[in-house]
Each structure stands twice: as C-alpha cells, then as structure tokens.
Amino acid sequence: MTLLLVRHAEPVAPGAAGYEENERPLSEAGRAQALLLAEQLGSIEVGAVYSSPYPRARQTVEPLAQRLGMPITVVPDLRERLLGTAPLPDWADHVERSWSDFSYALEGGESSAAAQERMWRVLGPLAERHRDDAAVVASHGNLIALALHRLAGPAVDFEFWRSMPLPAVYSIDADGSVEGPGLGTPSTVDVQRPP
C-alpha cells in the first residue's frame, strides 16, 4: 500500500481577476507540471485517483488519470483548510500561529487540529481500500503538511509548509514511513524538473 499525496501544481496567482480563491485553475506552468507528473507517475500501479474539489488540485492529476484511463474521484474533505470567513490580508501570520497552537482558529475557520483530523478521516479508509496498490491523492499544501506532521512529527512545521514546492509528491507506505521534499528523503518522483 502506498498513498501518494500530491500537492497541486502552480495555480494562477491569488487575487487574479475573474477567479474566486477556491476556483483558481492551474497556470500555464502548472499545466506543464501536471503533464510531467503524469509522465513520471504513469508507470506506477495506481488503483485510484482522488482529488480535492478545487480546480487546481483536480487539474494537477487530470493528465495522470487520462493516461491511466481512470476517473478522478472528488472527495470534498480533501479541500484546503479554511482559515476564516473574512478576507485576511495577514493570512500568513494566522497560518503561522495555527502551527504553533493547533487549537487556534478564527471565527468560522478550522483549527490545525480539526483540519488534520479531517484529512486523517480521508486517508485512513483510503489506506485500507488500497492495501495492494497505490492511490494518488491530490490536495493542498496546508492540509498535506498537517497529515505529514501526524506521521513525521514536529519536523513538519510552519517552515516546512512554507518551503513545500508546487507540485510536490509525498509517499506514505504501509509501515507509516513517509518520503518527499523536505523530509530528508528523496521524492518519489522529480516533479521539479523543468518541462
């Protein structure tokens, strides 16, 4: 069993005209990264491809799903964590605080503890379902970092999250070991190679 957690490729910039935050698609560079990802993961025995409902995550694994001839199963709980309901010009300060205090949440927002638990409720059943193959799980940096924190401990922190590349692939094996960028272990694939 292997879960391949895929942080989405490069999206259009936040605040880009015509796009609500959660509806931002991949940029031109992000689409090229998604094609490279499909090439690099295409030889792995994948049982299913799952994705956040947000376009940037779904579009990251679309070329892979097409190459493998399988559908993408959208899982609403793979969506990015909601910090709060109001616009946050200082959002990075709130993210940093949420990493030092896992119970911290703005009104209408989700604490790190709650987001981590939500991600774990998705990953646990997927690990059970895919005991004999790999599952590709496309999501978002903060949520993936919180899942990795649960496995790898305090080495996965705010600075780890800030340094995660776009895209990034993290492999979780049946024994709970994790590999990927920033973990002191090689990435499953070299998704940073220029297209």
MDAnalysis code that builds the backbone (N, CA, C; Angstrom):
import MDAnalysis as mda
import numpy as np

u = mda.Universe.empty(585, n_residues=195, atom_resindex=np.repeat(np.arange(195), 3), trajectory=True)
u.add_TopologyAttr("name", ["N", "CA", "C"] * 195)
u.add_TopologyAttr("resid", np.arange(1, 196))
u.add_TopologyAttr("resname", ["MET", "THR", "LEU", "LEU", "LEU", "VAL", "ARG", "HIS", "ALA", "GLU", "PRO", "VAL", "ALA", "PRO", "GLY", "ALA", "ALA", "GLY", "TYR", "GLU", "GLU", "ASN", "GLU", "ARG", "PRO", "LEU", "SER", "GLU", "ALA", "GLY", "ARG", "ALA", "GLN", "ALA", "LEU", "LEU", "LEU", "ALA", "GLU", "GLN", "LEU", "GLY", "SER", "ILE", "GLU", "VAL", "GLY", "ALA", "VAL", "TYR", "SER", "SER", "PRO", "TYR", "PRO", "ARG", "ALA", "ARG", "GLN", "THR", "VAL", "GLU", "PRO", "LEU", "ALA", "GLN", "ARG", "LEU", "GLY", "MET", "PRO", "ILE", "THR", "VAL", "VAL", "PRO", "ASP", "LEU", "ARG", "GLU", "ARG", "LEU", "LEU", "GLY", "THR", "ALA", "PRO", "LEU", "PRO", "ASP", "TRP", "ALA", "ASP", "HIS", "VAL", "GLU", "ARG", "SER", "TRP", "SER", "ASP", "PHE", "SER", "TYR", "ALA", "LEU", "GLU", "GLY", "GLY", "GLU", "SER", "SER", "ALA", "ALA", "ALA", "GLN", "GLU", "ARG", "MET", "TRP", "ARG", "VAL", "LEU", "GLY", "PRO", "LEU", "ALA", "GLU", "ARG", "HIS", "ARG", "ASP", "ASP", "ALA", "ALA", "VAL", "VAL", "ALA", "SER", "HIS", "GLY", "ASN", "LEU", "ILE", "ALA", "LEU", "ALA", "LEU", "HIS", "ARG", "LEU", "ALA", "GLY", "PRO", "ALA", "VAL", "ASP", "PHE", "GLU", "PHE", "TRP", "ARG", "SER", "MET", "PRO", "LEU", "PRO", "ALA", "VAL", "TYR", "SER", "ILE", "ASP", "ALA", "ASP", "GLY", "SER", "VAL", "GLU", "GLY", "PRO", "GLY", "LEU", "GLY", "THR", "PRO", "SER", "THR", "VAL", "ASP", "VAL", "GLN", "ARG", "PRO", "PRO"])
u.atoms.positions = np.array([
    [0.851, -1.183, 0.000],
    [0.000, 0.000, 0.000],
    [0.886, 1.231, 0.000],
    [0.567, 2.137, -0.881],
    [1.232, 3.435, -0.904],
    [0.188, 4.497, -1.198],
    [0.189, 5.531, -0.385],
    [-0.607, 6.713, -0.695],
    [0.349, 7.769, -1.214],
    [0.079, 8.284, -2.394],
    [0.878, 9.347, -2.970],
    [0.107, 10.652, -2.803],
    [0.530, 11.449, -1.823],
    [-0.115, 12.739, -1.589],
    [0.502, 13.746, -2.538],
    [-0.325, 14.340, -3.377],
    [0.150, 15.269, -4.403],
    [-0.338, 16.674, -4.070],
    [0.613, 17.532, -3.755],
    [0.257, 18.947, -3.632],
    [0.120, 19.480, -5.050],
    [-0.925, 20.250, -5.273],
    [-1.227, 20.717, -6.631],
    [-0.078, 21.488, -7.254],
    [-0.104, 21.550, -8.570],
    [0.875, 22.307, -9.345],
    [0.576, 23.806, -9.217],
    [1.374, 24.608, -9.921],
    [1.256, 26.069, -9.807],
    [-0.087, 26.569, -10.343],
    [-0.867, 27.262, -9.487],
    [-2.126, 27.830, -9.958],
    [-1.934, 29.277, -10.413],
    [-2.967, 29.845, -10.997],
    [-2.919, 31.281, -11.243],
    [-2.815, 31.965, -9.887],
    [-2.241, 33.141, -9.868],
    [-1.953, 33.833, -8.608],
    [-3.221, 34.170, -7.821],
    [-3.121, 34.137, -6.491],
    [-4.260, 34.572, -5.683],
    [-4.636, 36.011, -6.045],
    [-5.911, 36.280, -6.070],
    [-6.390, 37.618, -6.408],
    [-6.438, 37.901, -7.901],
    [-6.112, 36.917, -8.743],
    [-6.160, 37.118, -10.192],
    [-7.588, 37.449, -10.607],
    [-7.708, 38.420, -11.467],
    [-9.027, 38.877, -11.905],
    [-9.844, 37.731, -12.488],
    [-11.085, 37.643, -12.053],
    [-12.011, 36.670, -12.600],
    [-12.051, 35.343, -11.881],
    [-11.222, 35.170, -10.838],
    [-11.188, 33.889, -10.130],
    [-11.406, 34.075, -8.637],
    [-12.397, 33.379, -8.113],
    [-12.574, 33.293, -6.667],
    [-11.460, 32.397, -6.147],
    [-11.000, 32.603, -4.926],
    [-9.841, 31.892, -4.372],
    [-9.889, 30.382, -4.607],
    [-11.003, 29.761, -4.292],
    [-11.071, 28.302, -4.392],
    [-11.344, 27.793, -5.795],
    [-11.555, 28.679, -6.737],
    [-11.818, 28.285, -8.124],
    [-10.635, 28.561, -9.040],
    [-9.496, 28.938, -8.474],
    [-8.332, 29.233, -9.316],
    [-7.840, 27.979, -10.032],
    [-7.686, 28.044, -11.354],
    [-7.158, 26.900, -12.113],
    [-5.630, 26.922, -12.105],
    [-5.041, 25.948, -12.767],
    [-3.592, 25.940, -12.936],
    [-3.165, 27.026, -13.911],
    [-1.974, 27.538, -13.688],
    [-1.358, 28.465, -14.635],
    [-0.832, 27.662, -15.823],
    [-0.278, 28.349, -16.788],
    [0.346, 27.672, -17.933],
    [1.490, 26.770, -17.449],
    [2.314, 27.294, -16.543],
    [3.411, 26.483, -15.989],
    [2.853, 25.302, -15.210],
    [1.776, 25.512, -14.483],
    [1.157, 24.437, -13.717],
    [0.627, 23.323, -14.607],
    [0.077, 23.683, -15.757],
    [-0.401, 22.652, -16.685],
    [0.764, 21.811, -17.219],
    [1.902, 22.474, -17.473],
    [3.089, 21.735, -17.918],
    [3.590, 20.817, -16.796],
    [3.543, 21.285, -15.555],
    [3.943, 20.453, -14.419],
    [3.027, 19.234, -14.287],
    [1.740, 19.424, -14.521],
    [0.785, 18.308, -14.429],
    [1.085, 17.246, -15.489],
    [1.471, 17.671, -16.686],
    [1.837, 16.715, -17.740],
    [3.085, 15.933, -17.358],
    [4.061, 16.613, -16.776],
    [5.282, 15.953, -16.329],
    [4.980, 14.970, -15.193],
    [4.124, 15.355, -14.301],
    [3.717, 14.477, -13.206],
    [3.081, 13.201, -13.755],
    [2.219, 13.337, -14.754],
    [1.581, 12.166, -15.371],
    [2.623, 11.250, -15.988],
    [3.616, 11.820, -16.625],
    [4.686, 11.029, -17.232],
    [5.462, 10.267, -16.156],
    [5.732, 10.929, -15.040],
    [6.561, 10.323, -14.003],
    [5.813, 9.317, -13.135],
    [4.531, 9.499, -12.939],
    [3.747, 8.568, -12.122],
    [3.021, 7.519, -12.959],
    [3.056, 7.667, -14.265],
    [2.290, 6.795, -15.157],
    [2.671, 5.331, -15.122],
    [3.871, 4.999, -14.654],
    [4.293, 3.598, -14.625],
    [3.999, 2.915, -13.286],
    [3.492, 3.657, -12.319],
    [3.173, 3.091, -11.007],
    [1.812, 2.405, -11.079],
    [1.667, 1.288, -10.399],
    [0.384, 0.588, -10.367],
    [-0.567, 1.346, -9.444],
    [-1.412, 2.143, -10.052],
    [-2.335, 3.007, -9.311],
    [-3.731, 2.401, -9.361],
    [-4.349, 2.283, -8.197],
    [-5.699, 1.730, -8.126],
    [-6.780, 2.768, -8.275],
    [-6.465, 4.022, -7.908],
    [-7.468, 5.083, -7.996],
    [-6.792, 6.435, -7.858],
    [-7.472, 7.449, -8.382],
    [-7.015, 8.832, -8.276],
    [-8.118, 9.616, -7.576],
    [-7.736, 10.295, -6.494],
    [-8.669, 11.087, -5.699],
    [-8.215, 12.542, -5.732],
    [-9.183, 13.452, -5.580],
    [-8.813, 14.864, -5.617],
    [-9.740, 15.715, -4.774],
    [-9.173, 16.801, -4.303],
    [-9.941, 17.911, -3.748],
    [-10.899, 18.400, -4.832],
    [-12.004, 19.028, -4.451],
    [-12.900, 19.575, -5.470],
    [-12.364, 20.839, -6.150],
    [-11.322, 21.450, -5.603],
    [-10.824, 22.701, -6.162],
    [-10.099, 22.447, -7.487],
    [-10.321, 23.287, -8.493],
    [-9.757, 23.047, -9.821],
    [-8.250, 22.831, -9.845],
    [-7.488, 23.595, -9.062],
    [-6.028, 23.474, -9.122],
    [-5.542, 22.078, -8.718],
    [-6.230, 21.437, -7.791],
    [-5.852, 20.072, -7.402],
    [-6.314, 19.071, -8.458],
    [-7.556, 19.200, -8.865],
    [-8.131, 18.267, -9.850],
    [-7.352, 18.327, -11.160],
    [-7.043, 19.534, -11.630],
    [-6.318, 19.679, -12.895],
    [-4.894, 19.122, -12.820],
    [-4.330, 19.087, -11.624],
    [-2.980, 18.547, -11.456],
    [-2.940, 17.057, -11.762],
    [-3.998, 16.335, -11.423],
    [-3.991, 14.876, -11.649],
    [-4.814, 14.451, -12.862],
    [-5.434, 15.382, -13.569],
    [-6.207, 15.019, -14.761],
    [-5.361, 14.327, -15.827],
    [-4.170, 14.848, -16.180],
    [-3.381, 14.138, -17.194],
    [-3.008, 12.724, -16.760],
    [-2.718, 12.524, -15.480],
    [-2.397, 11.190, -14.984],
    [-3.608, 10.275, -15.088],
    [-4.757, 10.745, -14.652],
    [-5.974, 9.933, -14.729],
    [-6.287, 9.558, -16.175],
    [-6.118, 10.497, -17.098],
    [-6.352, 10.215, -18.512],
    [-5.362, 9.168, -19.019],
    [-4.113, 9.320, -18.638],
    [-3.081, 8.366, -19.072],
    [-3.397, 6.964, -18.556],
    [-3.916, 6.874, -17.314],
    [-4.225, 5.583, -16.701],
    [-5.606, 5.063, -17.098],
    [-6.397, 5.906, -17.763],
    [-7.741, 5.508, -18.177],
    [-8.686, 5.310, -17.012],
    [-8.563, 6.161, -16.003],
    [-9.443, 6.029, -14.849],
    [-10.026, 7.381, -14.461],
    [-11.178, 7.357, -13.800],
    [-11.795, 8.611, -13.390],
    [-11.095, 9.193, -12.164],
    [-11.373, 10.451, -11.918],
    [-10.931, 11.102, -10.690],
    [-12.121, 11.107, -9.736],
    [-11.914, 10.575, -8.556],
    [-12.954, 10.616, -7.533],
    [-12.745, 11.864, -6.696],
    [-13.710, 12.767, -6.741],
    [-13.611, 14.008, -5.968],
    [-14.070, 13.725, -4.543],
    [-13.224, 14.108, -3.597],
    [-13.502, 13.917, -2.168],
    [-13.562, 15.304, -1.524],
    [-14.747, 15.771, -1.151],
    [-14.874, 17.126, -0.605],
    [-13.936, 17.424, 0.569],
    [-13.653, 16.429, 1.404],
    [-12.798, 16.671, 2.564],
    [-11.319, 16.788, 2.241],
    [-10.947, 16.689, 0.969],
    [-9.572, 16.960, 0.552],
    [-9.367, 18.440, 0.217],
    [-10.429, 19.244, 0.393],
    [-10.326, 20.685, 0.123],
    [-9.308, 21.330, 1.069],
    [-8.813, 22.494, 0.675],
    [-7.865, 23.211, 1.522],
    [-8.548, 23.686, 2.787],
    [-7.759, 23.854, 3.776],
    [-8.235, 24.315, 5.072],
    [-8.738, 25.756, 4.982],
    [-9.835, 26.025, 5.651],
    [-10.417, 27.366, 5.697],
    [-9.915, 28.059, 6.953],
    [-9.148, 29.138, 6.765],
    [-8.643, 29.878, 7.925],
    [-9.738, 30.688, 8.599],
    [-10.588, 31.299, 7.793],
    [-11.670, 32.122, 8.326],
    [-12.583, 32.547, 7.196],
    [-13.684, 33.159, 7.558],
    [-14.665, 33.551, 6.546],
    [-14.439, 34.956, 6.007],
    [-13.681, 35.785, 6.709],
    [-13.422, 37.168, 6.268],
    [-12.097, 37.211, 5.506],
    [-11.944, 38.199, 4.601],
    [-10.653, 38.362, 3.920],
    [-9.542, 38.603, 4.951],
    [-8.386, 38.007, 4.721],
    [-7.279, 38.095, 5.678],
    [-6.016, 38.603, 4.995],
    [-5.779, 39.928, 5.041],
    [-4.556, 40.437, 4.430],
    [-3.301, 39.895, 5.125],
    [-3.425, 39.526, 6.405],
    [-2.306, 38.986, 7.178],
    [-2.457, 37.476, 7.379],
    [-2.954, 36.794, 6.369],
    [-3.276, 35.370, 6.474],
    [-2.076, 34.517, 6.883],
    [-0.864, 34.874, 6.421],
    [0.317, 34.071, 6.753],
    [0.599, 34.097, 8.251],
    [0.325, 35.236, 8.899],
    [0.501, 35.320, 10.353],
    [-0.447, 34.359, 11.061],
    [-1.668, 34.247, 10.540],
    [-2.645, 33.337, 11.143],
    [-2.253, 31.876, 10.917],
    [-1.717, 31.579, 9.738],
    [-1.258, 30.213, 9.476],
    [-0.108, 29.877, 10.432],
    [0.828, 30.801, 10.576],
    [1.954, 30.553, 11.478],
    [1.467, 30.308, 12.911],
    [0.548, 31.131, 13.373],
    [0.010, 30.940, 14.728],
    [-0.684, 29.580, 14.848],
    [-1.395, 29.176, 13.791],
    [-2.111, 27.898, 13.838],
    [-1.156, 26.712, 13.902],
    [0.084, 26.884, 13.435],
    [1.080, 25.813, 13.538],
    [1.688, 25.752, 14.935],
    [1.732, 26.887, 15.623],
    [2.277, 26.864, 16.992],
    [1.202, 26.530, 18.020],
    [-0.065, 26.742, 17.654],
    [-1.192, 26.411, 18.541],
    [-2.237, 25.697, 17.696],
    [-2.241, 24.353, 17.754],
    [-3.118, 23.563, 16.895],
    [-4.597, 23.776, 17.190],
    [-4.931, 24.419, 18.303],
    [-6.341, 24.685, 18.614],
    [-6.783, 26.069, 18.129],
    [-5.846, 26.888, 17.643],
    [-6.165, 28.248, 17.201],
    [-7.029, 28.225, 15.941],
    [-8.130, 28.970, 15.982],
    [-8.997, 29.108, 14.804],
    [-9.684, 30.455, 14.841],
    [-9.780, 31.075, 13.701],
    [-10.560, 32.304, 13.562],
    [-12.037, 31.932, 13.492],
    [-12.897, 32.927, 13.699],
    [-14.331, 32.671, 13.624],
    [-14.692, 32.116, 12.247],
    [-15.396, 30.990, 12.250],
    [-15.795, 30.353, 11.002],
    [-14.686, 29.555, 10.343],
    [-13.494, 29.548, 10.965],
    [-12.362, 28.844, 10.380],
    [-12.124, 27.500, 11.036],
    [-11.083, 26.854, 10.572],
    [-10.765, 25.498, 11.010],
    [-9.386, 25.497, 11.675],
    [-9.297, 24.944, 12.858],
    [-8.003, 24.837, 13.540],
    [-7.134, 23.803, 12.825],
    [-5.839, 23.846, 13.139],
    [-4.942, 22.828, 12.584],
    [-5.359, 21.438, 13.038],
    [-5.762, 21.317, 14.303],
    [-6.186, 20.012, 14.824],
    [-7.406, 19.497, 14.065],
    [-8.373, 20.361, 13.809],
    [-9.586, 19.942, 13.102],
    [-9.284, 19.582, 11.649],
    [-8.432, 20.370, 10.990],
    [-8.084, 20.090, 9.596],
    [-7.280, 18.790, 9.496],
    [-6.366, 18.578, 10.428],
    [-5.572, 17.353, 10.440],
    [-6.479, 16.135, 10.628],
    [-7.429, 16.241, 11.531],
    [-8.348, 15.129, 11.777],
    [-9.220, 14.868, 10.549],
    [-9.656, 15.926, 9.883],
    [-10.460, 15.771, 8.659],
    [-9.666, 15.020, 7.596],
    [-8.396, 15.405, 7.421],
    [-7.549, 14.734, 6.429],
    [-7.342, 13.272, 6.827],
    [-7.179, 13.021, 8.100],
    [-6.954, 11.647, 8.544],
    [-8.183, 10.770, 8.340],
    [-9.371, 11.362, 8.462],
    [-10.601, 10.606, 8.198],
    [-10.697, 10.195, 6.736],
    [-10.017, 10.898, 5.859],
    [-9.961, 10.519, 4.439],
    [-8.869, 9.482, 4.209],
    [-7.674, 9.745, 4.735],
    [-6.530, 8.883, 4.437],
    [-6.648, 7.491, 5.047],
    [-7.204, 7.384, 6.244],
    [-7.340, 6.074, 6.882],
    [-8.105, 5.082, 6.019],
    [-9.330, 5.410, 5.606],
    [-10.083, 4.492, 4.746],
    [-9.420, 4.251, 3.384],
    [-8.748, 5.257, 2.837],
    [-8.065, 5.045, 1.555],
    [-6.923, 4.050, 1.712],
    [-6.204, 4.133, 2.808],
    [-5.118, 3.180, 3.056],
    [-5.670, 1.762, 3.155],
    [-6.807, 1.611, 3.808],
    [-7.442, 0.285, 3.911],
    [-7.881, -0.224, 2.544],
    [-8.469, 0.667, 1.756],
    [-9.007, 0.292, 0.446],
    [-7.893, -0.071, -0.534],
    [-6.734, 0.526, -0.362],
    [-5.646, 0.344, -1.336],
    [-4.469, -0.389, -0.704],
    [-4.750, -1.527, -0.087],
    [-3.693, -2.328, 0.535],
    [-2.758, -2.946, -0.492],
    [-3.241, -3.167, -1.718],
    [-2.456, -3.886, -2.722],
    [-2.018, -3.031, -3.901],
    [-2.252, -1.748, -3.822],
    [-1.831, -0.867, -4.904],
    [-1.586, 0.521, -4.346],
    [-1.398, 1.467, -5.221],
    [-1.175, 2.854, -4.814],
    [-2.420, 3.675, -5.097],
    [-2.628, 4.675, -4.289],
    [-3.692, 5.649, -4.536],
    [-3.054, 7.025, -4.626],
    [-3.426, 7.772, -5.636],
    [-2.968, 9.149, -5.797],
    [-4.031, 10.048, -5.168],
    [-3.569, 10.934, -4.287],
    [-4.483, 11.789, -3.518],
    [-4.038, 13.234, -3.697],
    [-4.766, 13.998, -4.511],
    [-4.405, 15.388, -4.806],
    [-5.110, 16.331, -3.838],
    [-4.307, 17.189, -3.213],
    [-4.882, 18.118, -2.244],
    [-4.039, 19.386, -2.212],
    [-3.927, 19.977, -1.043],
    [-3.345, 21.309, -0.885],
    [-2.258, 21.295, 0.182],
    [-1.350, 22.248, 0.075],
    [-0.164, 22.273, 0.917],
    [-0.417, 22.221, 2.406],
    [-1.292, 23.072, 2.910],
    [-1.501, 23.118, 4.351],
    [-2.075, 21.810, 4.856],
    [-3.040, 21.276, 4.145],
    [-3.684, 20.031, 4.565],
    [-2.710, 18.855, 4.482],
    [-1.925, 18.778, 3.423],
    [-0.945, 17.706, 3.292],
    [0.113, 17.828, 4.383],
    [0.591, 19.044, 4.643],
    [1.590, 19.238, 5.698],
    [1.048, 18.799, 7.054],
    [-0.216, 19.069, 7.328],
    [-0.811, 18.640, 8.596],
    [-0.870, 17.115, 8.690],
    [-1.163, 16.448, 7.592],
    [-1.162, 14.980, 7.589],
    [0.248, 14.462, 7.819],
    [1.230, 15.060, 7.163],
    [2.618, 14.640, 7.330],
    [3.104, 14.890, 8.755],
    [2.645, 15.976, 9.366],
    [3.004, 16.284, 10.750],
    [2.576, 15.147, 11.675],
    [1.418, 14.597, 11.405],
    [0.926, 13.494, 12.239],
    [1.839, 12.265, 12.130],
    [2.441, 12.066, 10.974],
    [3.322, 10.908, 10.767],
    [4.777, 11.208, 11.111],
    [5.273, 12.355, 10.702],
    [6.698, 12.661, 10.827],
    [7.024, 13.513, 12.044],
    [6.004, 14.022, 12.733],
    [6.234, 14.782, 13.954],
    [6.616, 16.228, 13.719],
    [7.257, 16.836, 14.723],
    [7.499, 18.276, 14.713],
    [8.425, 18.778, 13.618],
    [9.112, 17.873, 12.917],
    [9.935, 18.313, 11.785],
    [9.067, 18.943, 10.705],
    [7.802, 18.559, 10.659],
    [6.863, 19.171, 9.711],
    [6.152, 20.282, 10.476],
    [6.553, 21.507, 10.167],
    [6.053, 22.675, 10.881],
    [5.718, 23.788, 9.893],
    [5.542, 24.986, 10.407],
    [5.202, 26.132, 9.559],
    [6.243, 26.337, 8.466],
    [7.522, 26.272, 8.825],
    [8.582, 26.487, 7.836],
    [8.598, 25.376, 6.785],
    [8.324, 24.152, 7.220],
    [8.218, 23.050, 6.262],
    [7.119, 23.373, 5.256],
    [5.931, 23.754, 5.758],
    [4.810, 24.082, 4.873],
    [5.193, 25.189, 3.896],
    [5.851, 26.241, 4.414],
    [6.225, 27.370, 3.545],
    [7.196, 26.964, 2.446],
    [7.999, 25.935, 2.694],
    [9.018, 25.542, 1.712],
    [8.566, 24.409, 0.792],
    [7.339, 23.932, 0.957],
    [6.856, 22.860, 0.078],
    [6.779, 23.346, -1.370],
    [7.332, 22.590, -2.300],
    [7.267, 23.012, -3.703],
    [5.888, 22.776, -4.311],
    [5.689, 23.412, -5.431],
    [4.490, 23.224, -6.257],
    [4.932, 22.611, -7.579],
    [4.507, 21.463, -7.940],
    [3.803, 20.482, -7.121],
    [4.792, 19.755, -6.223],
    [4.285, 18.897, -5.367],
    [5.119, 18.044, -4.527],
    [4.418, 16.704, -4.395],
    [5.213, 15.639, -4.322],
    [4.658, 14.299, -4.131],
    [5.273, 13.710, -2.869],
    [4.410, 13.278, -1.954],
    [4.829, 12.630, -0.715],
    [4.258, 11.226, -0.700],
    [5.123, 10.264, -0.420],
    [4.730, 8.863, -0.418],
    [4.595, 8.379, 1.025],
    [3.438, 7.808, 1.346],
    [3.207, 7.191, 2.652],
    [3.067, 5.689, 2.406],
    [3.964, 4.919, 3.023],
    [3.928, 3.465, 2.862],
    [3.147, 2.812, 3.998],
    [2.869, 1.539, 3.841],
    [2.046, 0.801, 4.801],
    [2.597, 0.857, 6.213],
    [3.919, 0.949, 6.360],
    [4.516, 0.998, 7.696],
    [4.486, 2.396, 8.305],
    [3.883, 3.359, 7.587],
    [3.787, 4.728, 8.087],
    [4.978, 5.591, 7.744],
    [5.975, 5.041, 7.029],
    [7.118, 5.854, 6.632],
    [6.703, 6.805, 5.512],
    [7.318, 7.964, 5.521],
    [6.996, 8.978, 4.520],
    [8.266, 9.441, 3.825],
    [8.131, 9.750, 2.551],
    [9.223, 10.285, 1.754],
    [8.708, 11.457, 0.959],
    [9.594, 12.390, 0.693],
    [9.233, 13.513, -0.141],
    [10.068, 14.734, 0.156],
    [9.885, 15.788, -0.592],
    [10.685, 17.002, -0.442],
    [10.612, 17.565, 0.979],
    [11.780, 17.873, 1.529],
    [11.855, 18.488, 2.844],
    [11.887, 17.501, 3.995],
    [11.755, 16.206, 3.706],
    [11.744, 15.211, 4.782],
    [13.086, 14.512, 4.943],
    [14.099, 14.990, 4.234],
    [15.402, 14.373, 4.328],
    [15.487, 13.065, 3.565],
    [14.476, 12.799, 2.761],
    [14.447, 11.587, 1.944],
    [14.110, 11.994, 0.523],
    [14.476, 11.181, -0.442],
    [14.200, 11.558, -1.824],
    [12.703, 11.566, -2.117],
    [12.335, 12.406, -3.044],
    [10.948, 12.437, -3.507],
    [10.689, 11.193, -4.346],
    [9.436, 10.758, -4.358],
    [9.039, 9.615, -5.167],
    [9.345, 9.879, -6.643],
    [9.101, 11.085, -7.071],
    [9.379, 11.470, -8.454],
    [9.974, 12.874, -8.449],
    [10.658, 13.222, -9.516],
    [11.269, 14.546, -9.619],
    [10.305, 15.477, -10.342],
    [9.334, 16.003, -9.590],
    [8.338, 16.850, -10.227],
    [8.843, 18.274, -10.431],
    [10.043, 18.557, -10.026],
    [10.591, 19.914, -10.178],
    [11.418, 20.067, -11.434],
    [11.663, 18.968, -12.147],
    [12.420, 19.060, -13.391],
    [11.671, 19.974, -14.357],
    [12.356, 20.941, -14.950],
    [11.655, 21.840, -15.882],
    [10.996, 21.074, -17.019],
    [9.775, 21.479, -17.415],
    [9.095, 20.795, -18.518],
    [9.818, 21.021, -19.837],
])
